[in-house]
């Protein structure tokens, strides 16, 4: 049956908001230039907002947004206001920058961008910077300015891409989190797990403490090598950090987290999936270390309230309880698809794949055959759709990759048309899962809940703009 639509969200009416975002999205033409010279100059011109609060800095290949959201939810309930900076967004640009869970207001976007743009223009006129700031550099500066203006006492900051040369790597970060390492963005980060781990572990600096969820020998060796070189104490999930007494519930799960500092019994987490247990444990451990580093022990009551209140959209999110149930998930790598499949198999262990359907679309360049192979045990029906991005993978390419994995492959002209098809192919006792891309999840949320007004389309600007080359993150400075 077709998914029900909710009333559209009223669009922002603040003058200049849509124009400010239009200017921002024009910066996609600058592509992506990993390096810290421009962001450092820009923040210096803005009186260093990044120095006004301590932070938890989160890098990794998957789970870093969830870890950031969980940590920020707890920090918001511990003391002073807390900031959360994440990317990409699903529906609104304002999702990227939040204080105590509230998105940056449209008026603050307009005011903040005018301030950041003026600073960038002054730097360009003086010749202090060689290139105009990119979309991500401007967004990072805007977020830090908003946090400083809001007088946050702390923030959880998600790395955009990589770590060492990411624009966020300018923080007064007291704790670093390295989730897991996968082969991703290899044209930028390098073709091996060691090189990817090297880039991401670049967030570690002397004076920090760190936690990691990585267990594979190759990337873990590199993380431990860099932590040792920088003198950063490192806790490992499965060693110093333990998950105990896990219990599933209809609306989430319960767990106990044990760290060298404290035992946190019977925590309630309203997020589904075994992978979210790992993310929660990393966040809890990071918060223990953050309290130690800042001399402000986080009350156990704040930890419990923060975990219980966390919401992180599009990550094994049950949109409709059904029957049949509808889940959205942004999985876009083979590893995240495996985690999604394992979690759904655990949530619904007795369902037959014949009863379920998958709506799938992804960006070009993704390892689509491996992703679909991981998802194949879940369902017999695959609905293939393009996504609203100039980097969308052609549906024919996806269909060819699905050959031999799914008995029924149906091509839809759009996500809007594909969702009713997937729902119709789902038995009353089964589930529908839509996955493959942040873009797809964002588009479906807009369809189901109403699109925020005056917003550019969906998610991140392209990493590679026409006629522009992406500078390798392994280089020391962008040209």
C-alpha positions in Angstrom: 0.0 0.0 0.0 1.3 3.5 -0.7 2.9 5.4 2.2 0.8 8.1 3.7 1.9 11.7 3.3 2.0 14.2 6.1 1.2 17.8 5.8 3.9 19.9 4.2 6.3 21.8 6.4 5.8 25.5 6.3 8.8 27.1 4.5 11.0 29.7 6.2 9.9 33.2 5.5 13.1 35.0 6.6 14.2 37.5 3.9 17.4 36.5 2.2 17.5 32.9 3.4 17.1 31.2 0.0 19.5 33.7 -1.6 22.1 33.0 1.0 21.9 29.3 0.3 22.0 29.9 -3.4 25.3 31.7 -3.0 26.6 28.9 -0.8 25.7 26.2 -3.3 27.4 28.1 -6.1 30.6 27.3 -4.3 30.3 23.7 -5.5 32.2 25.1 -8.6 35.3 25.3 -6.4 35.1 21.5 -5.8 36.9 20.2 -2.7 40.3 21.2 -1.6 41.5 19.3 1.4 43.9 21.5 3.5 43.8 23.8 6.5 45.4 27.1 5.3 42.1 28.6 4.1 40.0 27.6 7.0 42.6 28.8 9.5 42.9 32.2 7.9 39.1 32.5 7.7 38.6 31.6 11.4 41.4 34.0 12.3 39.6 36.8 10.5 36.5 35.8 12.5 38.3 36.1 15.9 38.8 32.3 16.2 35.3 31.1 17.2 36.7 27.5 17.4 38.7 28.4 20.5 35.6 29.4 22.5 34.6 25.8 23.5 36.1 22.4 23.9 34.9 19.6 21.6 34.7 15.9 20.8 36.0 15.4 17.3 34.6 12.3 15.5 36.1 10.7 12.4 35.7 7.3 10.7 34.0 5.6 7.7 30.7 4.9 9.2 28.8 5.7 12.4 30.5 9.1 13.0 27.3 11.0 12.7 25.5 8.7 15.1 28.4 9.0 17.6 28.3 12.8 17.3 24.5 12.9 17.7 24.6 10.7 20.8 27.5 12.7 22.4 25.8 16.0 21.7 22.5 14.8 23.2 24.2 14.0 26.4 26.3 17.2 26.5 23.1 19.2 26.0 21.7 17.8 29.3 24.9 17.9 31.3 25.5 21.7 31.7 25.8 24.6 29.3 24.3 24.5 25.7 26.0 22.0 23.4 26.6 22.2 19.7 26.4 19.5 17.0 28.0 19.8 13.6 27.3 17.1 11.0 27.2 16.4 7.3 25.6 15.8 4.9 22.0 16.9 5.6 18.9 15.0 4.5 16.2 17.7 4.1 17.5 21.1 5.3 20.9 22.7 5.3 20.1 23.9 8.8 20.3 20.2 10.1 24.1 20.5 9.9 24.4 23.1 12.7 22.4 22.6 15.9 22.5 23.9 19.5 20.8 21.7 22.1 19.1 19.9 19.2 17.7 23.0 17.6 18.7 23.7 14.0 20.3 27.0 13.3 17.5 29.5 12.6 17.2 30.8 9.0 17.9 34.3 10.2 21.2 33.2 11.8 22.1 31.5 8.5 21.7 34.8 6.7 23.5 36.8 9.3 26.3 34.3 9.8 27.0 33.8 6.1 27.1 37.5 5.5 29.7 37.7 8.2 31.7 34.8 6.9 31.5 36.0 3.3 32.7 39.4 4.3 35.7 37.9 6.1 36.5 35.7 3.0 36.4 38.8 0.7 38.8 40.7 3.0 41.2 37.8 3.0 41.0 37.5 -0.8 41.6 41.2 -1.3 44.7 41.2 0.9 46.0 38.0 -0.9 46.0 36.1 2.4 44.2 33.2 0.8 44.9 31.9 -2.7 41.4 30.5 -3.4 37.9 31.4 -2.3 36.6 29.1 0.5 34.8 26.0 -0.6 31.2 25.1 0.4 32.4 22.9 3.3 34.9 25.5 4.6 32.2 28.2 4.6 29.7 25.9 6.3 32.3 24.9 8.9 33.1 28.5 9.6 29.3 29.3 9.9 28.8 26.5 12.3 31.7 27.6 14.6 30.5 31.2 14.5 27.0 30.1 15.5 28.3 28.0 18.3 30.5 30.8 19.7 27.6 33.3 19.4 25.3 30.8 21.2 27.9 30.5 23.9 28.0 26.7 23.8 29.9 25.0 26.6 30.9 22.1 24.3 30.3 20.6 20.9 30.4 17.3 19.1 31.9 17.8 15.6 31.8 15.3 12.8 34.6 15.2 10.3 33.5 15.9 6.7 35.9 13.6 4.8 39.2 12.1 6.0 40.5 13.9 9.0 44.0 15.3 8.8 43.2 17.9 6.2 39.5 18.2 6.8 38.3 21.8 7.5 37.1 20.7 11.0 40.6 19.8 12.1 41.2 23.2 13.7 39.3 22.6 16.9 40.1 22.7 20.6 39.3 19.0 20.6 39.8 17.3 23.9 38.7 13.8 22.7 39.0 12.2 19.4 36.8 9.3 18.2 37.8 7.0 15.3 34.8 4.7 14.5 35.7 2.2 11.8 37.8 2.3 8.7 36.6 1.2 5.2 37.9 1.7 1.7 36.1 4.9 0.8 37.0 8.0 -1.3 40.2 6.2 -2.3 41.0 8.7 -5.0 41.4 11.3 -2.1 42.3 9.2 0.9 44.4 6.5 -0.7 43.8 3.0 -2.0 44.6 1.0 1.2 43.1 0.7 4.6 46.4 1.9 6.1 46.3 5.1 4.1 42.6 5.8 4.9 43.3 5.2 8.6 46.3 7.5 8.3 44.1 10.3 7.0 41.4 9.8 9.6 43.8 9.5 12.5 45.1 12.9 11.6 42.6 14.4 14.0 44.8 13.1 16.9 46.9 15.8 18.5 49.1 15.9 21.6 47.0 16.6 24.7 44.0 14.7 23.5 42.5 11.4 24.6 40.9 9.0 22.1 38.6 6.0 21.6 38.3 3.7 18.6 35.9 1.1 17.3 38.2 -0.3 14.7 39.2 -3.9 15.1 40.8 -4.9 11.7 44.5 -5.3 12.1 45.7 -3.2 9.2 44.0 0.1 10.0 44.2 -0.4 13.7 48.0 -0.7 13.6 48.1 2.7 11.8 45.7 4.3 14.3 47.7 3.0 17.2 51.0 4.1 15.6 49.7 7.7 15.2 48.2 7.8 18.7 51.5 6.6 20.1 53.5 9.2 18.1 51.2 11.9 19.3 51.2 10.7 22.9 47.4 10.2 22.8 46.0 7.5 25.2 43.7 5.2 23.2 40.7 3.1 24.4 39.5 0.3 22.2 36.0 -1.0 21.8 36.1 -4.7 23.0 39.0 -4.1 25.3 38.9 -1.1 27.6 35.3 -0.4 26.4 32.8 -3.2 26.8 29.1 -3.7 26.0 27.2 -5.9 28.4 23.6 -7.0 29.1 22.2 -6.0 25.7 18.4 -6.4 25.4 16.2 -5.5 22.4 12.9 -3.5 22.9 10.2 -2.6 20.4 11.4 1.0 20.2 15.1 0.5 20.6 17.5 -1.4 22.9 19.1 -1.4 26.3 22.7 -1.9 27.2 25.4 -1.6 29.8 28.6 0.2 28.9 31.8 -0.4 31.0 34.8 1.8 30.6 38.0 2.1 32.7 36.4 5.0 34.5 32.8 3.9 35.2 30.1 1.3 34.7 26.9 2.7 33.1 24.2 0.1 33.7 20.9 -0.4 31.8 21.1 2.5 29.4 18.1 3.0 27.1 18.9 3.8 23.4 16.0 4.5 21.1 18.0 3.6 18.0 17.7 0.3 16.2 20.5 -2.0 15.0 23.5 -3.7 16.6 25.7 -1.2 15.0 24.1 1.6 17.0 25.2 -0.2 20.2 28.8 0.1 19.1 28.2 3.8 18.3 26.6 4.4 21.7 29.4 2.7 23.5 32.0 4.8 21.7 30.0 8.0 22.6 29.7 7.0 26.2 33.5 6.3 26.5 34.3 9.5 24.7 32.1 11.4 27.2 33.9 9.7 30.1 37.2 10.9 28.7 35.7 14.4 27.9 34.6 14.8 31.5 38.1 13.9 32.6 39.8 16.2 30.1 37.7 19.2 31.0 37.4 18.5 34.7 33.6 18.4 34.6 32.3 14.9 35.3 29.1 14.2 33.4 26.3 13.2 35.8 24.9 9.8 35.2 21.4 11.2 35.1 22.4 13.5 32.2 24.0 10.5 30.4 20.8 8.5 30.7 18.5 11.3 29.6 20.8 12.2 26.7 20.8 8.6 25.4 17.1 8.1 25.9 16.3 11.4 24.0 18.7 10.9 21.0 17.2 10.9 17.5 19.3 10.4 14.4 17.2 10.3 11.2 17.7 7.9 8.3 19.7 5.3 10.2 17.6 2.2 10.3 14.7 4.5 11.0 11.3 2.9 11.3 9.1 5.4 9.4 5.9 3.4 9.6 5.2 0.7 12.1 3.0 -1.1 9.6 2.1 -3.7 8.8 4.0 -3.7 6.6 6.9 -1.8 8.2 8.9 0.8 6.4 12.5 1.5 7.2 14.9 4.1 5.8 18.7 3.8 6.0 21.5 5.7 4.3 23.8 2.7 3.9 26.0 3.3 0.8 29.0 1.0 1.3 29.2 -2.8 1.4 30.1 -2.8 5.1 27.2 -0.5 6.0 24.8 -2.6 3.9 26.0 -5.7 5.8 25.4 -4.0 9.1 21.9 -3.0 7.9 21.1 -6.6 6.7 22.3 -8.1 9.9 20.3 -5.7 12.1 17.1 -6.3 10.1 17.6 -10.0 10.2 17.8 -9.7 14.0 14.8 -7.4 14.3 12.6 -9.7 12.1 14.3 -13.1 12.3 11.3 -15.1 11.1 10.3 -13.2 8.0 10.7 -14.8 4.6 12.7 -12.8 2.0 9.7 -13.3 -0.3 7.6 -11.0 1.9 10.1 -8.1 1.8 11.1 -5.4 -0.8 14.0 -3.1 -1.2 13.9 0.4 -2.8 17.5 1.2 -3.9 19.3 4.0 -5.6 22.9 5.2 -5.2 25.6 7.5 -6.5 27.9 6.7 -9.4 31.2 5.2 -8.2 29.8 3.2 -5.4 30.6 -0.5 -5.1 27.0 -1.4 -6.1 27.5 -5.1 -6.7 29.0 -5.7 -3.3 26.3 -3.5 -1.7 23.5 -5.5 -3.4 25.1 -8.8 -2.5 25.0 -7.8 1.1 21.3 -6.8 0.9 20.2 -9.8 -1.2 19.4 -12.1 1.8 16.7 -9.6 2.9 14.3 -9.6 0.0 13.4 -11.2 -3.3 12.2 -7.9 -4.9 14.4 -4.9 -5.7 13.0 -1.6 -7.0 15.7 0.4 -8.7 15.4 4.1 -8.9 17.6 7.1 -9.9 18.2 9.7 -7.3 18.0 13.4 -7.7 21.7 14.2 -8.1 23.9 14.8 -11.2 26.0 12.0 -9.8 23.2 9.4 -9.7 24.2 5.9 -10.9 22.3 4.9 -14.0 19.5 2.5 -13.2 20.7 0.1 -16.0 24.0 -0.2 -14.2 22.3 -1.1 -10.9 20.0 -3.5 -12.7 23.0 -5.4 -14.2 24.6 -5.5 -10.8 21.5 -7.1 -9.4 21.4 -9.9 -11.9 21.4 -13.2 -10.2 20.9 -11.7 -6.7 17.2 -10.7 -6.9 14.6 -12.8 -8.7 12.5 -9.6 -9.3 14.1 -6.4 -10.3 11.8 -3.5 -11.2 13.0 -0.2 -12.6 11.2 3.0 -11.4 11.5 6.4 -13.0 11.8 8.1 -9.6 11.8 7.6 -5.9 8.3 9.1 -5.7 7.0 6.4 -8.1 9.3 3.7 -6.7 8.1 3.9 -3.1 4.4 2.8 -3.9 5.8 0.0 -6.0 8.0 -1.2 -3.2 5.1 -1.0 -0.7 2.8 -2.9 -3.1 5.5 -5.7 -3.5 5.7 -6.1 0.3 3.5 -8.6 2.1 1.4 -7.5 5.0 3.7 -9.4 7.4 7.0 -8.1 5.7 8.9 -4.9 5.5 10.1 -2.4 3.0 13.6 -0.9 3.3 14.8 2.1 1.2 18.5 2.5 1.1 21.6 3.2 -0.9 22.2 7.0 -0.4 21.6 10.0 1.8 20.1 11.6 -1.2 17.4 8.9 -1.6 16.5 9.0 2.1 16.3 12.8 2.1 14.0 12.7 -1.0 11.7 10.1 0.6 11.5 12.1 3.9 10.5 15.1 1.8 7.8 13.1 0.0 6.5 11.6 3.3 6.7 14.7 5.5 6.8 17.7 3.2 9.9 19.4 1.9 11.3 22.4 3.8 10.9 25.5 1.7 13.7 27.5 0.2 16.2 24.7 0.3 18.6 23.6 -2.4 18.1 20.0 -3.5 18.9 17.4 -0.9 22.4 16.7 0.2 26.0 17.6 -0.3 27.3 19.4 -3.4 29.5 17.3 -5.6 33.0 16.5 -4.4 34.3 17.0 -7.9 33.1 20.0 -9.9 33.3 20.1 -13.7 36.7 21.1 -14.8 38.1 21.0 -11.3 40.4 18.4 -9.9 40.1 17.2 -6.3 43.4 17.7 -4.4 44.6 14.5 -2.8 44.3 14.7 1.0 47.7 13.2 1.3 49.3 16.3 -0.1 50.3 18.9 2.5 48.7 22.0 0.9 46.2 22.6 -1.9 47.3 24.4 -5.0 
